[in-house]
Structures are given as structure tokens and as C-alpha cells.
């Protein structure tokens, strides 16, 4: 089975920075891409940023210019550097791995809490 684990969440003040990490392990023979999603209380889960194994990235409009996603295929890891954080960034952040021939769905982690105070 494939395991996905996020880390790096915490409490920061508005304008601060945080770096999230996601490491996948298990039976992984190929990776199509990895992404970060978030879910705030009362809201549905949304895509924050995604990166293909080749390096192509995609960001939600709300985080463009502030967040940066990167992937390390050799380590089956993905990172999310978050700068200029805003209170509205507060959410549980989840990592998703698209691998092993899957073209949709993917493997999910349990999430890491990010809280941004005013």
C-alpha cells in the first residue's frame, strides 16, 4: 500500500511563512504528479497547488505569488513554501499523490493544520 504523510503545519502570524512537507512511501513505481489541497471549516476541499513530475506547476488564484510548490521525485516528496500568509489561508492542508498509472483520484495523506492569526 502507499502511505502519504504531511508535516510542517503550525500557528503563524499574518505575513509570516511556513513550509509544508509531504513524503510518500510504499509501492510506488511511477509518479505522475503531487498536489496540495486545503479544507477550511465550513468549506469544501480545494486545490492549492499541484506539480507534475516534469516540473509543470498549477496554483489556485488565491495563492499565486505567495506559495511555491516543488517536487523531489527521487524522494517521493513534495513541498509547499507559503509566504505572506493570510488568516484566510487557515485550513487543514492535505497532500495528494497521483501515481502507479492513476489518472485521477490519487493517494491522500491525513493532513496538517495551518493556522494564521491576525
Buried (B, 14 or more C-beta within 10 A) or exposed (E): EBBBBBEBBEEBEEEBEBEBBBBBEEEBEEBBBBBBBBBBEEEEBEBBBBBBBEEEBBBBEEBEEBBBBBBEBEEBBBBBBBBEBBEEBBBBBBBBBBBBEEEEEBBBBEBBEBBBEE
